Amino acid sequence: MELFIQRCFDGMFNGAIYASLALAIVMIFRATGLLNFAQGEMGLLGGYVTLTLLTPPGATGVGVAVAGTEFASRWIPFHPWPPWLAIVGAMAVGALLGAAIERFIMRSLAGKSALSQVNVTIGLLVLLNGIVFQIWGPFARRLDSPFPSGKDDYFALFGARLRYTTVGVWAVLLVAIVLLGLLIQHTKTGLAFRAVTSNREGAALVGVPVNRTLTIGWAIAAAIGAMAASLIGGARALDPLTMFNLLIYALAAATIGGLDSPKGAVVGGLIVALTQSLVPPYLGVPTELTLLPPLGAMVLALALRPHGLFGTVPVNRV
């Protein structure tokens, strides 16, 4: 039983990361009906901005200095920043990146087919990954964690260890969900976002600033992605393939929960992580095939609920 609980605790950390990235995917899908395959790489760039902001100039870690630290030390006040401030700064940079992508790339494709838009996001995935690889290199780097992350930093519960990093990441995710809910339900921007989500053409006809609302949606999604990359880099390590690997699980989480449901993103992330953590050891699935249990859970969920556990069933109007 203690081993079972420990595996659940270990999976909970991954669940929070998958849920964060799935939440970013849901934000864009709700507004545009588009699956953004570049979401992970947009977050990855934010994660490396966090690395640059919190690393002193000249520090190496893997024998190679972190790119951009000299520039940051010269032009950014009080550099290097503490972890929390660096993450907030990276989220701001991510928001600017997301807004720029929507304004200068995706908006020009508004009249094109969905396939064309998806292809562009795949191209952005490759482009952003190449930029990260060229600037910061292929090295895996550990970020300073905003939470205590030493070997003795954990709660002892039921004979298992619940690490402070797991609790902290879930706390951040839940705060993000609450703030996002308040934004959507209690602000004019949120009202505009709901109108665009329900009927973009109708919203435009009644004077809702559709383009500005979509830009805000992309900015929020990119900021959440940067937060996810920064948190996983603080708990483990960050390299150019980190978010690409996580994107597969995040897409599964968003699909299980419902592509238009923020609550579903959280539940889906937890389901994916727990199946990944529990199914291989108890059902004898080889470690090389750990992707299969989450995908199996996705297929099962879609067989029972084609629009996801919390997804909205579209209404066909005659």
N, C-alpha and C positions, 0 to 999 in steps of 0.2 A: 504493500500500500504506500509506504514512504517513497519507493522508487516511482510509482505511478504519479504521486503528487508532485515529485520533483520534475518529472517530464512535463507535467501540465504547466508548472511554473516556468520551465525553460521555454515552452512554446508560447507563453503569454507575451514575452518580449517580442518575438517575431510577429505575433498577432497585432501588436500595437503599430509596428512599422508597416506591415501589410495594410492595415486599416488606414493609416495616414495617407499612404500613396493611393489607395483605393478611393479615399475621400476626395483627393485632388482629381482623380479620373471622373468621379461622379459629378463634381462641380462643373466640369466642361461639358460632360454628356448632357446634363440637365438643360444647359443653356443652348447647346448647338446640335445635340443628337449625334455628336462625333466622338469616336474613341480616339483619344490622343496618345498615340504610341510613343511620342517624344516626352511624355510626362516624367518618366524616370530620369532621363538625361537632363531635363530642365532642373530637376531636383539635385542631380549630381553636380551640376555647375555651382549651385548654391552651396552644396557641401564643401566644395573646394574653396569657395569664397570664405566660408567659416574658417577653414584651415589657414588661409592666408591672414585673416584678421586676428587670429589668436596666436600665431607663431611669430616669435621674435626674429628680426632679420639675422641671417647667417645660420640659423638653426637648421640642422640636417635631418636627424632621426634615422634616415636610411643611407646616409653618406652623400646625399644630394640636397642642396638648399631648396627650400620651398619657394617656388616662383612667386613673384609679386610682393614678397615681404619687404624688400628694400623700398619699393615704390610706396607701399602702405605706410612704412615707417616715416617716410619723408612727407607724405601728403595727408595722411589721416591722423587727426589728433589722438594722443594718448595710446597709440599703437605700441605693443599688442593689447588687444582687448580681452577682458575675461570671457569665459565660454558663453554665458547667457547673452551678453551684449553682442558677441560675435555672431551668434545664431540669429538674433534679431536683425543685425546688419545684413546677413546673408539672405534672410527672408525678404528684406527690402529690395535687395538686388534682384532676387528671384522674381518679385512682383513686377519690377521694371522690365525684366526680360519677358515675362509672360504677356504684359501689356504691349510690348513692342512686337512680339510675334503675332498677336491678334491684330494689331493695328496695321502692320506693314506686310504681313504675309497672308494670314487667314481671311482677313476682311476682303481682300481682292478675289478670294475663291468662293465668296458667298453664293454666287450664282452657278457654280460648277457642281458636278456630281459628287456624291458622298465618297465614291471611290477615289476621285482626284484629291479630295481633302485628306483622306486617310493616307494616300501615297505621300503627300507633302509632309505629314507628321512622321512617317517612316524616314523620309529624307532628313528631317530635322533631327531625328534620333542619331543618325549616322554623323551628321554635321557637328552636333553638340558634343558627341562622344569624341570625335576627332579633335575638336578644339581643346577639350580637357586633356586628352592624351598628349597633344603637342605642347601645351603650356606646362602642365604639372608632371608629365611623364607617366610611365606604367606602374610606378611603385605603389604598394599598399601602405597607407599612412594612418596612424592612430591619432584621432583628435582628442583634445582635453575634454573630458566628460563634464557636463554641468551637474552631475550627480556623483556622490561617492561611489567609486567603482573598484576599490581594493578587494583583495580576496576575503577579507573579513567583514565587508559591508553588505550585510544581508539580515533579513528577519528569519528567525527559526520558527516555522509553523508546521505542526503535525509531523515533525521529524525531517522536514525538507527545508531547503533554503530559498527564500524569496528575496532576490537581490534588489537593492535600492534602485538600481538602474531600471529594472522592470516596473517597479512602482512609479518611479518618476516619469517614465515614458508614457505609461497609461494616464497618469495625472495630466500631463501636457496634452495628450490626445483628447481627453474628456473636456478640458478647458477650451480647446480649439472647437470642439463640437458645440459646446454651450455658446461661445461667442459667435460662431457661425449661425446658430439658431436664432440668437438675438438679432443679428444683422438682418437675416432673411425675414423674420416675423415682425420686427418692431422699428424698421427704418424705411425711409422712402426708397433707398437703394435696394433694400430687400424686396419691397413691393414691386419695384420695376423688374427685379430679377425674376420674381414669381410670374409676372405678366409675360415676360419674354419666354420663360420656360413653358407656359401654358399655350401661348399663341403669339408667335413673333410678329406675324403680319398684323394681327388685330392690335397688338400692343403699339406697333408703329403708327397705326391709324389714329389711335387716341392720344398720341403725343409722347409716348414713352421713349426716352433716348436709347434706342436699341443698341447702337454701336458702342456707346459709352458703357452700357450695362454689360455687354459681352466683354469689353476690355477689362472691366473690374473683375468679372468672373475668371478670366484667364490669369489675371494678376494674383487673385486669391489662391487659385489652384497651384500656381508656380511657387508661391510663398510656402504653402503647405508641403510641397515636394522638397523644397530646400530645408525645411524643418526636419522632415523625415530623414534625409540624407545626413544631416548634421548629427542627429541623435544616434543613428546607427554607426556613424564614424566615431562617435565618442564611446560607444560600448564595445565596438569590435575594431574595424578598420575600414578605410575607404580606398577604393581603387577604381580605375575607369570602367570596370565591368560590374561593380556592386549593384547599381540601380537597374541595369539591364536584367540581371538575374532576378531582382526583386519584382520587376514589372510583371513577370509572368504570374507570380503569386498574387500580386495586387489586382491584376485583371480577373483572376479566378475569384478573388474575394468580392470585387465589385459585381461580378456576374451572379454569384451566389446570393448576395444581399439584395441585388436590384440595382441596375445601372443608374437609376434616378433617385436613389435613397441614401442620404448620408448615414442614417441609422443602420441601413443594410450594409454599408461599407465596413462599419465597426464590427457587426456580427459576423459578416463574411470573413473579415480578417482573422477573427478569433477561430472560426471554424477551420479555415485553411491551415492556420498555425498548429492547432491541436491535432488535426489529422496527420500533418507532416511529422509531428513529434511523437504521436502515440501509435499510429498504424504500423510503421516499419518494425519496431521492436516486438510488438505483440502479434503481428500476423506474418512475420518473417519476410517482409519486403526488403530486398537488398538496398544498401545505402545508396547505390548508384541510381536507384529508381525512386528516390524520395519525392520526385515530382508527381508520380502517379497517384498517390492517395489524395492530394488536393484536387487534382483534375477529376478523379473519380467522385469526390464529394460534389464538385461542380456539376457533373453530369447527372448525379442523383437529384440534386436540388432543382435543376432545370427540368428534369422529368416530372417532378412533383409540382413545381411552380415555374412555368416557362419564363415568367418575367422577374424571377428572383423572389426571395423570401419576403421582401418588403417593397418590391417594385410595383409601380402603378400599371394597372392593366389599361391599355389604350381603349378609348371609346370610339367606335366607328359611327360616324354621323351620316345619315342618309340624306 
